[in-house]
């Protein structure tokens, strides 16, 4: 954590433009998270200034579609390295 504030207005324009931006290689990952219900709320990572995406657990599409089912049977298997 920085001990002092970062004065963004004193940074070069290129650095200011990069704050909260996603690298082209990670844009698909951001799109996948946004499809699941995550969103950008204006917060950035303290190490690389990339966007942090967030959402409530119950708003995650995979969680909403998940099911809790009972286990009907368990079969013990022997680990080949044991």
C-alpha positions as CSV (number, residue, x, y, z in Angstrom):
1,X,0.0,0.0,0.0
2,X,1.3,3.4,-0.8
3,X,2.0,5.5,2.3
4,X,1.0,8.7,0.6
5,X,-1.8,9.5,-1.9
6,X,-1.1,9.2,-5.6
7,X,-1.9,12.5,-7.3
8,X,-3.4,11.3,-10.5
9,X,-3.5,14.7,-12.1
10,X,0.3,14.9,-11.8
11,X,0.8,11.7,-13.8
12,X,1.4,11.8,-17.6
13,X,-1.7,11.5,-19.8
14,X,-0.8,8.0,-20.9
15,X,-0.6,6.8,-17.2
16,X,-3.9,8.6,-16.4
17,X,-5.6,6.9,-19.4
18,X,-4.3,3.5,-18.3
19,X,-6.0,3.7,-14.9
20,X,-9.0,1.4,-14.8
21,X,-8.3,0.2,-18.4
22,X,-8.2,-3.5,-19.3
23,X,-5.3,-4.9,-21.4
24,X,-6.5,-6.4,-24.8
25,X,-5.3,-9.8,-23.7
26,X,-7.6,-9.7,-20.6
27,X,-10.7,-8.2,-22.2
28,X,-12.3,-11.6,-22.8
29,X,-11.9,-12.4,-19.1
30,X,-13.6,-9.2,-18.2
31,X,-16.4,-9.9,-20.6
32,X,-16.9,-13.3,-19.1
33,X,-17.1,-11.9,-15.6
34,X,-19.5,-9.2,-16.7
35,X,-21.7,-11.9,-18.3
36,X,-21.8,-13.6,-14.9
37,X,-23.0,-10.4,-13.2
38,X,-19.8,-8.6,-12.1
39,X,-19.5,-4.9,-12.8
40,X,-16.9,-2.1,-12.6
41,X,-17.7,0.3,-9.7
42,X,-14.7,2.6,-10.3
43,X,-12.2,0.9,-8.0
44,X,-8.8,-0.1,-9.3
45,X,-6.1,-2.5,-8.1
46,X,-3.5,-0.9,-5.9
47,X,-0.6,-2.7,-7.7
48,X,-1.4,-2.4,-11.4
49,X,-4.3,0.2,-11.4
50,X,-6.5,-2.3,-13.4
51,X,-10.2,-2.3,-12.8
52,X,-11.6,-4.4,-10.0
53,X,-15.0,-6.0,-10.8
54,X,-17.4,-6.9,-8.1
55,X,-20.9,-8.3,-7.4
56,X,-22.9,-9.8,-4.7
57,X,-22.5,-13.6,-4.5
58,X,-26.2,-14.2,-5.2
59,X,-26.0,-12.2,-8.4
60,X,-23.4,-14.4,-10.0
61,X,-25.2,-16.3,-12.8
62,X,-23.3,-19.6,-12.1
63,X,-24.4,-19.4,-8.4
64,X,-28.0,-18.7,-9.3
65,X,-28.1,-21.7,-11.7
66,X,-26.4,-24.0,-9.2
67,X,-28.3,-26.7,-7.3
68,X,-27.8,-28.4,-3.9
69,X,-28.4,-32.2,-4.4
70,X,-28.2,-35.1,-1.9
71,X,-25.4,-37.6,-2.3
72,X,-26.8,-41.0,-3.0
73,X,-23.8,-43.2,-2.7
74,X,-20.0,-42.9,-2.2
75,X,-17.6,-45.4,-3.6
76,X,-14.2,-45.6,-2.0
77,X,-11.3,-45.8,-4.5
78,X,-7.7,-46.6,-3.7
79,X,-5.1,-44.0,-4.6
80,X,-2.5,-45.7,-6.9
81,X,0.4,-43.9,-5.2
82,X,-0.6,-44.8,-1.6
